[in-house]
Amino acid sequence: MTEIEFHANVADKLQFGCRLIRKAVRRGAKAVVVADVQMLTRLDGLLWEFSPTEFLSHCTEIAPAHTRAHTPVLLVEQLTPQGQYPSNSILINLSHQIPASFEQFERLIEIASAEANDRLAALDRWKHYKNRGYPLKRHDANAAGAMV
């Protein structure tokens, strides 16, 4: 069953997402990030300049299959059916929607800002997962020491 973590009250979803991506890649995992096209475009640009001392290699879902297979970070608008992602992949959701086929991942990380619409959408997703029995963890970015 997919383990789901919520990171709430995040000041900047993209910066926070970049830190999570970097952490996952450093641990040898692959990260699949799902978001709308505008958010993915902004994230793509940020991943190029996020850290002056390291490059977070990434590509989009339209990259050739061999590129996607060898790149640790994949940016997608929506997930493909079961079995299309490496077993050590984590899913990072930057959208307001519940990602279709999220259950193919062992771990899903939801990121929500303190902005009202984002918080409400995250609450709906939390309720959805909880009502279906998924194990949930909540991390509040406003809490002391809540750094990634």
C-alpha positions in Angstrom: 0.0 0.0 0.0 1.3 3.5 -0.9 2.7 5.5 2.0 1.5 9.1 1.7 3.2 12.1 3.3 1.8 15.6 3.3 4.1 18.6 3.7 1.7 21.4 4.7 2.1 25.2 4.9 5.1 25.2 2.6 6.1 28.8 1.7 7.2 28.0 -1.9 6.1 24.7 -3.4 8.6 24.7 -6.2 11.6 25.5 -3.9 10.4 22.9 -1.5 9.9 20.4 -4.3 13.4 21.0 -5.5 14.8 20.2 -2.1 12.7 17.0 -1.9 13.8 16.0 -5.4 17.5 16.6 -4.5 17.1 14.5 -1.4 15.5 11.6 -3.3 18.2 11.7 -6.0 21.0 11.7 -3.4 19.4 8.6 -1.9 19.4 6.8 -5.2 15.7 7.1 -5.8 14.0 8.3 -9.0 11.4 11.1 -8.6 8.3 11.4 -10.7 6.8 14.9 -10.3 3.2 15.4 -11.4 1.8 19.0 -11.9 0.0 21.1 -14.4 2.0 22.3 -17.4 2.6 25.8 -16.0 4.0 24.5 -12.7 6.1 21.9 -14.6 7.5 24.7 -16.9 8.5 26.7 -13.8 9.9 23.7 -12.1 11.9 22.7 -15.2 13.6 26.2 -15.2 14.2 26.1 -11.4 15.8 22.6 -11.6 18.4 24.1 -14.0 19.4 26.8 -11.6 18.5 25.4 -8.1 22.0 24.7 -6.9 25.1 26.3 -8.3 27.2 23.2 -7.3 25.0 20.4 -8.6 22.8 19.6 -11.5 19.4 17.9 -10.9 19.1 15.9 -14.1 15.5 15.8 -15.3 13.3 15.4 -18.4 9.7 15.5 -19.3 7.4 12.7 -20.4 7.9 13.6 -24.1 11.6 12.7 -23.9 12.7 9.5 -25.7 12.3 6.3 -23.7 16.0 5.8 -23.3 16.4 9.3 -21.9 13.5 8.8 -19.4 15.0 5.5 -18.3 18.4 7.0 -17.4 17.2 10.3 -15.9 16.5 10.4 -12.2 13.7 13.0 -12.3 10.7 12.8 -14.6 8.2 15.7 -14.9 4.7 14.6 -16.0 1.2 16.1 -16.4 -0.4 12.8 -15.6 0.8 9.3 -14.8 0.8 6.4 -17.3 -0.6 3.0 -16.4 0.8 0.6 -13.9 4.4 -0.6 -14.3 5.8 2.3 -16.3 8.0 3.7 -13.6 11.1 2.1 -11.8 10.3 0.4 -8.5 12.5 2.8 -6.6 10.5 5.9 -7.8 8.7 8.2 -5.5 5.8 10.4 -6.6 5.8 14.1 -5.8 2.4 15.8 -6.4 2.5 19.5 -6.9 -1.0 19.6 -8.4 -4.4 20.1 -6.7 -5.6 16.7 -8.1 -5.3 13.2 -6.9 -2.8 11.6 -9.3 -4.5 8.8 -11.3 -2.6 5.5 -10.8 -0.7 6.9 -7.8 -1.0 3.5 -6.1 1.7 2.1 -8.3 4.2 4.0 -6.2 5.4 2.9 -2.7 5.6 6.5 -1.6 3.6 9.6 -2.6 4.6 13.0 -1.3 1.9 15.7 -1.4 3.1 19.4 -1.1 0.6 22.1 0.0 1.3 25.8 0.5 -0.4 28.0 3.1 -2.5 29.6 0.3 -6.2 29.0 0.9 -7.1 27.2 -2.4 -4.0 25.0 -2.1 -4.8 24.1 1.5 -8.4 23.3 0.7 -7.4 21.1 -2.2 -4.9 19.3 0.0 -7.5 18.7 2.7 -9.8 17.1 0.1 -6.9 14.8 -1.0 -6.1 14.0 2.6 -9.7 13.0 3.2 -9.8 10.9 0.0 -6.7 8.9 1.0 -7.8 8.5 4.7 -11.2 7.2 3.7 -9.5 4.6 1.6 -7.2 3.4 4.5 -3.9 4.7 3.2 -1.3 5.4 5.9 -0.8 9.1 6.2 2.0 11.3 7.7 1.7 15.0 8.1 4.7 17.4 8.3 4.0 21.1 9.0 6.6 23.4 7.4 5.7 26.0 10.1 6.8 23.6 12.9 10.2 24.1 14.4 12.9 22.2 12.5 10.6 21.2 9.6 13.4 21.4 7.0 13.9 19.1 4.1 
